[in-house]
Amino acid sequence: MLLIKTDRETLLKPLQTVTGIVERRQTLPILSNVLIQQDEKKTSFLTTDLEIQIKTVTVKESSNKQKFSLTVSAKKLQDILRSLSTDAEVSLTRRDDHLQVKSGKSTFNLQILPAEDFPQIAEESESEILITLKQKDLKKLLHHVQFAVAQQDIRYYLNGLLLHIEDKHLVAVGTDGHRLAYFATQLDKSYGKQEIILPRKAVFELSKLLSDEEDLVSIEYLQNKIRFSFSEITLTSKVIDGKFPDYNRVIPTNNTKLFEINRLIFLQALQRVSILSNQSEKFRGVRLIISENNLCIVCKNNEQEEAQDDLEIKYNGESIDISLNITYLLDLLNNIDSETVQCAFENASSGVLITIPGNNEFKYIVMPMRI
């Protein structure tokens, strides 16, 4: 039975949208599959890993296509479509428990698993809070904090990003306990206070799918879940059940010793000295020695090798000698696009507050380390 006959891109584009969360090796084989459903009006593609679910819909070109519902290996189907030429015509035909993918003289037979066995995250129709904002604003929000989210931390609530609604602001906060990134964006109206912790995997998948356009995205806070709807895509994610640390207590308020520096110059200097840091260690230290109109950056390694770089800055306060994780600084400078950054200190044993001059929406705090 012929199910679909169309060009390669019509199938590949929605498939690429949903396959980011799919793992090849799954405890349940069907979780490696994509659920493809078609009715008179549209074709939908859906994947899940039981924590996150992504669905995208394409409107049908005509009304005489076959209605069907099946699941097939998402990665294999994607790889097959990628291997074909961009202008190839593709037909999908069901043959018993196999899906035949045919293009030109190439034929592939993939195993089908029953659509009724495919697990889906139950989606409530009633949302506790519904907000809308531009896709580019949400993408910018996530981009400025996602690199600070912990990975496989025993404190499970740190393995996600806090999305906090209060009044007319949506605030995102990511931390691993040693650094913290904060970014706020303005909403069109005031909302009641609401907090959820979005899992790290959902954060990165959402960042990939959002566009840099003015198109809107709706965010619905549901019971133990959150749903993002945009550009014919619906991403639903369970949230992390836990209490996120009070980030306001971490943001320094007494950092009166400060200087501004060109972001690119600072980044390049750190990249140079990092060549002689301990590359194999998780926590790579760098010394920042701040004195009158001078920033000295020093890296050493276990072979007693040393790199030093001096940069000219405008600073006339007392000298500070502080050690930081160089990876944390590189992460920040690689993920923002401002021309300059401002570094503020209280003393060598307190956290460093890094901000963008003229921008009160973004804050980045790095705690000192002992090396």
LOROMAR-504976 format. One record per residue (C-alpha): residue number from 1; y negated, z negated, x; residue in one letter. Coordinates in nm, 3 decimals, m for minus. Layout:
 pos   north      up    east code
 NUM       Y       Z       X    A
...
END
This chain:
 pos   north      up    east code
   1   0.000   0.000   0.000    M
   2  m0.333   0.112   0.151    L
   3  m0.578  m0.180   0.148    L
   4  m0.881  m0.062   0.343    I
   5  m0.990   0.262   0.505    K
   6  m1.321   0.236   0.686    T
   7  m1.491   0.264   1.025    D
   8  m1.416   0.021   1.309    R
   9  m1.752  m0.162   1.303    E
  10  m1.722  m0.251   0.933    T
  11  m1.415  m0.459   1.018    L
  12  m1.501  m0.574   1.370    L
  13  m1.845  m0.720   1.301    K
  14  m1.740  m0.975   1.035    P
  15  m1.423  m1.053   1.228    L
  16  m1.624  m1.140   1.540    Q
  17  m1.841  m1.365   1.327    T
  18  m1.552  m1.588   1.220    V
  19  m1.315  m1.586   1.520    T
  20  m1.520  m1.812   1.749    G
  21  m1.352  m2.128   1.616    I
  22  m0.999  m1.987   1.629    V
  23  m0.764  m2.109   1.903    E
  24  m0.467  m1.892   2.001    R
  25  m0.239  m2.194   2.026    R
  26  m0.232  m2.405   1.713    Q
  27  m0.007  m2.680   1.581    T
  28  m0.009  m2.485   1.254    L
  29   0.051  m2.114   1.324    P
  30  m0.153  m2.010   1.020    I
  31  m0.468  m2.163   1.177    L
  32  m0.460  m1.876   1.428    S
  33  m0.505  m1.639   1.137    N
  34  m0.802  m1.504   0.945    V
  35  m0.792  m1.504   0.565    L
  36  m0.902  m1.162   0.440    I
  37  m0.971  m1.130   0.068    Q
  38  m1.103  m0.835  m0.129    Q
  39  m1.205  m0.791  m0.491    D
  40  m1.404  m0.530  m0.683    E
  41  m1.735  m0.623  m0.523    K
  42  m1.681  m0.764  m0.174    K
  43  m1.453  m0.830   0.121    T
  44  m1.451  m1.178   0.277    S
  45  m1.324  m1.307   0.612    F
  46  m1.253  m1.679   0.658    L
  47  m1.123  m1.894   0.944    T
  48  m1.082  m2.268   0.992    T
  49  m0.959  m2.526   1.243    D
  50  m0.948  m2.793   0.967    L
  51  m1.276  m2.943   1.095    E
  52  m1.498  m2.632   1.076    I
  53  m1.477  m2.336   0.841    Q
  54  m1.663  m2.005   0.872    I
  55  m1.678  m1.744   0.599    K
  56  m1.861  m1.412   0.596    T
  57  m1.886  m1.159   0.315    V
  58  m1.942  m0.784   0.325    T
  59  m2.039  m0.598   0.010    V
  60  m1.803  m0.313  m0.075    K
  61  m1.926   0.044  m0.057    E
  62  m1.739   0.149  m0.369    S
  63  m1.547  m0.013  m0.652    S
  64  m1.215   0.168  m0.624    N
  65  m1.066  m0.025  m0.334    K
  66  m0.750  m0.231  m0.352    Q
  67  m0.770  m0.602  m0.442    K
  68  m0.572  m0.818  m0.199    F
  69  m0.550  m1.151  m0.017    S
  70  m0.364  m1.204   0.312    L
  71  m0.379  m1.379   0.650    T
  72  m0.322  m1.214   0.987    V
  73  m0.375  m1.312   1.352    S
  74  m0.753  m1.319   1.404    A
  75  m0.753  m1.267   1.781    K
  76  m0.491  m0.991   1.779    K
  77  m0.671  m0.797   1.507    L
  78  m1.000  m0.841   1.691    Q
  79  m0.848  m0.723   2.021    D
  80  m0.698  m0.418   1.850    I
  81  m1.031  m0.319   1.694    L
  82  m1.214  m0.374   2.023    R
  83  m0.971  m0.142   2.200    S
  84  m1.062   0.148   1.971    L
  85  m1.356   0.381   2.017    S
  86  m1.679   0.276   1.842    T
  87  m1.672   0.563   1.594    D
  88  m1.301   0.528   1.510    A
  89  m1.178   0.529   1.152    E
  90  m0.933   0.248   1.075    V
  91  m0.690   0.200   0.789    S
  92  m0.517  m0.126   0.693    L
  93  m0.191  m0.086   0.504    T
  94   0.041  m0.360   0.378    R
  95   0.409  m0.306   0.443    R
  96   0.611  m0.604   0.312    D
  97   0.527  m0.898   0.543    D
  98   0.336  m0.686   0.795    H
  99  m0.013  m0.540   0.813    L
 100  m0.024  m0.194   0.966    Q
 101  m0.344  m0.112   1.151    V
 102  m0.376   0.260   1.211    K
 103  m0.643   0.464   1.387    S
 104  m0.582   0.822   1.498    G
 105  m0.243   0.827   1.669    K
 106  m0.243   0.449   1.736    S
 107  m0.041   0.222   1.510    T
 108  m0.007  m0.159   1.522    F
 109   0.211  m0.376   1.300    N
 110   0.098  m0.739   1.265    L
 111   0.280  m1.023   1.093    Q
 112   0.130  m1.153   0.769    I
 113   0.145  m1.515   0.648    L
 114   0.090  m1.600   0.279    P
 115  m0.273  m1.643   0.176    A
 116  m0.182  m1.930  m0.056    E
 117  m0.064  m2.132   0.248    D
 118  m0.400  m2.099   0.424    F
 119  m0.579  m2.438   0.436    P
 120  m0.943  m2.441   0.332    Q
 121  m1.204  m2.715   0.349    I
 122  m1.287  m2.823  m0.004    A
 123  m1.650  m2.737  m0.075    E
 124  m1.850  m2.939  m0.325    E
 125  m2.100  m2.746  m0.530    S
 126  m2.341  m3.041  m0.553    E
 127  m2.537  m3.116  m0.237    S
 128  m2.706  m3.449  m0.163    E
 129  m2.996  m3.279   0.013    I
 130  m3.079  m2.909   0.042    L
 131  m3.336  m2.791   0.295    I
 132  m3.435  m2.444   0.412    T
 133  m3.600  m2.327   0.731    L
 134  m3.621  m2.015   0.941    K
 135  m3.312  m1.922   1.140    Q
 136  m3.513  m1.893   1.461    K
 137  m3.647  m2.249   1.413    D
 138  m3.299  m2.398   1.367    L
 139  m3.167  m2.197   1.663    K
 140  m3.453  m2.322   1.881    K
 141  m3.388  m2.680   1.766    L
 142  m3.019  m2.664   1.861    L
 143  m3.085  m2.479   2.188    H
 144  m3.314  m2.754   2.317    H
 145  m3.065  m3.037   2.270    V
 146  m2.706  m2.906   2.264    Q
 147  m2.660  m2.917   2.643    F
 148  m2.705  m3.297   2.639    A
 149  m2.418  m3.360   2.392    V
 150  m2.123  m3.548   2.542    A
 151  m1.783  m3.387   2.597    Q
 152  m1.469  m3.584   2.508    Q
 153  m1.645  m3.919   2.541    D
 154  m1.448  m4.224   2.431    I
 155  m1.755  m4.308   2.221    R
 156  m1.666  m4.041   1.967    Y
 157  m2.008  m4.049   1.798    Y
 158  m2.163  m3.909   2.119    L
 159  m1.944  m3.594   2.096    N
 160  m2.183  m3.454   1.840    G
 161  m2.546  m3.389   1.770    L
 162  m2.755  m3.606   1.542    L
 163  m2.938  m3.417   1.266    L
 164  m3.192  m3.654   1.118    H
 165  m3.415  m3.573   0.822    I
 166  m3.717  m3.794   0.769    E
 167  m4.025  m3.700   0.567    D
 168  m4.132  m3.351   0.678    K
 169  m3.929  m3.333   0.999    H
 170  m3.579  m3.229   1.099    L
 171  m3.491  m3.403   1.425    V
 172  m3.199  m3.314   1.654    A
 173  m3.082  m3.555   1.924    V
 174  m2.804  m3.511   2.180    G
 175  m2.697  m3.769   2.438    T
 176  m2.404  m3.852   2.666    D
 177  m2.527  m4.202   2.747    G
 178  m2.690  m4.094   3.076    H
 179  m2.945  m3.849   2.937    R
 180  m3.097  m3.772   2.600    L
 181  m3.261  m3.461   2.453    A
 182  m3.485  m3.482   2.145    Y
 183  m3.640  m3.198   1.947    F
 184  m3.820  m3.204   1.611    A
 185  m3.922  m2.920   1.382    T
 186  m4.152  m2.921   1.079    Q
 187  m4.012  m2.875   0.728    L
 188  m4.195  m2.726   0.431    D
 189  m4.193  m3.052   0.232    K
 190  m4.092  m3.417   0.250    S
 191  m3.729  m3.523   0.205    Y
 192  m3.549  m3.854   0.184    G
 193  m3.407  m4.001   0.503    K
 194  m3.064  m3.860   0.590    Q
 195  m2.854  m3.866   0.908    E
 196  m2.534  m3.685   1.005    I
 197  m2.355  m3.625   1.335    I
 198  m2.255  m3.259   1.371    L
 199  m1.950  m3.202   1.598    P
 200  m2.017  m3.034   1.932    R
 201  m1.799  m2.731   1.853    K
 202  m1.989  m2.668   1.529    A
 203  m2.322  m2.695   1.714    V
 204  m2.233  m2.429   1.969    F
 205  m2.077  m2.198   1.709    E
 206  m2.384  m2.227   1.487    L
 207  m2.612  m2.149   1.783    S
 208  m2.419  m1.826   1.847    K
 209  m2.433  m1.711   1.485    L
 210  m2.800  m1.782   1.411    L
 211  m3.049  m1.503   1.476    S
 212  m3.399  m1.514   1.626    D
 213  m3.543  m1.373   1.305    E
 214  m3.759  m1.511   1.024    E
 215  m3.466  m1.502   0.778    D
 216  m3.394  m1.834   0.613    L
 217  m3.100  m2.069   0.655    V
 218  m3.014  m2.331   0.396    S
 219  m2.867  m2.665   0.506    I
 220  m2.677  m2.870   0.251    E
 221  m2.582  m3.230   0.318    Y
 222  m2.255  m3.289   0.132    L
 223  m2.016  m3.584   0.108    Q
 224  m1.882  m3.619   0.468    N
 225  m1.964  m3.251   0.532    K
 226  m2.256  m3.020   0.599    I
 227  m2.294  m2.656   0.502    R
 228  m2.512  m2.387   0.661    F
 229  m2.567  m2.062   0.469    S
 230  m2.742  m1.760   0.621    F
 231  m2.706  m1.381   0.659    S
 232  m2.390  m1.360   0.439    E
 233  m2.234  m1.635   0.656    I
 234  m2.131  m1.982   0.540    T
 235  m2.038  m2.241   0.804    L
 236  m1.900  m2.567   0.667    T
 237  m1.824  m2.857   0.901    S
 238  m1.692  m3.207   0.861    K
 239  m1.925  m3.462   1.018    V
 240  m1.845  m3.734   1.270    I
 241  m1.807  m4.071   1.101    D
 242  m1.997  m4.316   1.317    G
 243  m2.333  m4.474   1.393    K
 244  m2.550  m4.279   1.635    F
 245  m2.746  m4.494   1.885    P
 246  m3.111  m4.570   1.804    D
 247  m3.271  m4.297   2.012    Y
 248  m3.622  m4.440   1.971    N
 249  m3.524  m4.737   2.187    R
 250  m3.429  m4.501   2.472    V
 251  m3.753  m4.299   2.479    I
 252  m3.982  m4.462   2.741    P
 253  m4.330  m4.571   2.635    T
 254  m4.462  m4.715   2.965    N
 255  m4.419  m4.410   3.190    N
 256  m4.777  m4.385   3.314    T
 257  m4.705  m4.227   3.654    K
 258  m4.681  m3.854   3.594    L
 259  m4.720  m3.507   3.735    F
 260  m4.690  m3.151   3.607    E
 261  m4.495  m2.883   3.791    I
 262  m4.413  m2.517   3.742    N
 263  m4.069  m2.503   3.578    R
 264  m3.944  m2.201   3.772    L
 265  m4.060  m2.334   4.111    I
 266  m3.896  m2.671   4.038    F
 267  m3.573  m2.500   3.922    L
 268  m3.550  m2.278   4.230    Q
 269  m3.608  m2.572   4.466    A
 270  m3.333  m2.773   4.295    L
 271  m3.096  m2.476   4.312    Q
 272  m3.162  m2.441   4.687    R
 273  m3.101  m2.806   4.777    V
 274  m2.797  m2.824   4.545    S
 275  m2.613  m2.595   4.788    I
 276  m2.557  m2.902   5.008    L
 277  m2.475  m3.143   4.726    S
 278  m2.123  m3.272   4.663    N
 279  m2.006  m2.975   4.456    Q
 280  m1.669  m3.126   4.366    S
 281  m1.816  m3.441   4.214    E
 282  m1.900  m3.477   3.846    K
 283  m2.218  m3.670   3.918    F
 284  m2.417  m3.490   4.186    R
 285  m2.714  m3.691   4.303    G
 286  m3.057  m3.569   4.414    V
 287  m3.345  m3.782   4.549    R
 288  m3.695  m3.719   4.424    L
 289  m3.953  m3.879   4.654    I
 290  m4.293  m3.863   4.489    I
 291  m4.596  m3.939   4.704    S
 292  m4.960  m3.831   4.708    E
 293  m4.971  m3.460   4.610    N
 294  m4.613  m3.407   4.728    N
 295  m4.265  m3.392   4.574    L
 296  m3.981  m3.414   4.826    C
 297  m3.638  m3.310   4.695    I
 298  m3.338  m3.423   4.902    V
 299  m2.963  m3.357   4.865    C
 300  m2.685  m3.489   5.091    K
 301  m2.308  m3.444   5.088    N
 302  m2.001  m3.624   5.224    N
 303  m2.009  m3.411   5.542    E
 304  m2.343  m3.573   5.635    Q
 305  m2.526  m3.246   5.568    E
 306  m2.869  m3.256   5.414    E
 307  m3.113  m3.020   5.238    A
 308  m3.480  m3.095   5.181    Q
 309  m3.751  m2.907   4.995    D
 310  m4.116  m3.011   4.963    D
 311  m4.333  m2.897   4.672    L
 312  m4.705  m2.946   4.628    E
 313  m4.804  m3.139   4.313    I
 314  m5.112  m3.313   4.176    K
 315  m5.027  m3.682   4.201    Y
 316  m5.220  m3.980   4.337    N
 317  m5.025  m4.281   4.207    G
 318  m4.796  m4.514   4.399    E
 319  m4.493  m4.362   4.572    S
 320  m4.163  m4.343   4.384    I
 321  m3.818  m4.281   4.530    D
 322  m3.568  m4.212   4.251    I
 323  m3.216  m4.068   4.242    S
 324  m3.106  m3.851   3.949    L
 325  m2.810  m3.636   3.852    N
 326  m2.913  m3.287   3.966    I
 327  m2.694  m3.123   3.700    T
 328  m2.900  m3.292   3.428    Y
 329  m3.221  m3.149   3.574    L
 330  m3.074  m2.801   3.614    L
 331  m2.943  m2.806   3.255    D
 332  m3.288  m2.882   3.126    L
 333  m3.482  m2.631   3.336    L
 334  m3.232  m2.354   3.257    N
 335  m3.253  m2.414   2.880    N
 336  m3.627  m2.427   2.818    I
 337  m3.873  m2.142   2.864    D
 338  m4.204  m2.323   2.913    S
 339  m4.417  m2.237   3.214    E
 340  m4.463  m2.600   3.320    T
 341  m4.294  m2.937   3.263    V
 342  m4.433  m3.288   3.290    Q
 343  m4.234  m3.565   3.459    C
 344  m4.335  m3.924   3.378    A
 345  m4.210  m4.240   3.551    F
 346  m4.251  m4.615   3.520    E
 347  m4.057  m4.707   3.834    N
 348  m3.749  m4.603   4.033    A
 349  m3.510  m4.799   3.809    S
 350  m3.630  m4.678   3.468    S
 351  m3.559  m4.354   3.286    G
 352  m3.758  m4.039   3.362    V
 353  m3.933  m3.878   3.065    L
 354  m3.963  m3.499   3.093    I
 355  m4.176  m3.317   2.837    T
 356  m4.350  m2.983   2.782    I
 357  m4.729  m3.015   2.815    P
 358  m4.898  m2.971   2.478    G
 359  m4.567  m2.998   2.291    N
 360  m4.490  m3.327   2.115    N
 361  m4.171  m3.191   1.958    E
 362  m3.954  m3.208   2.272    F
 363  m3.850  m3.502   2.492    K
 364  m3.582  m3.528   2.761    Y
 365  m3.485  m3.857   2.923    I
 366  m3.272  m3.889   3.236    V
 367  m3.151  m4.228   3.357    M
 368  m3.156  m4.294   3.733    P
 369  m2.835  m4.320   3.935    M
 370  m2.737  m4.500   4.252    R
 371  m2.633  m4.282   4.545    I
END
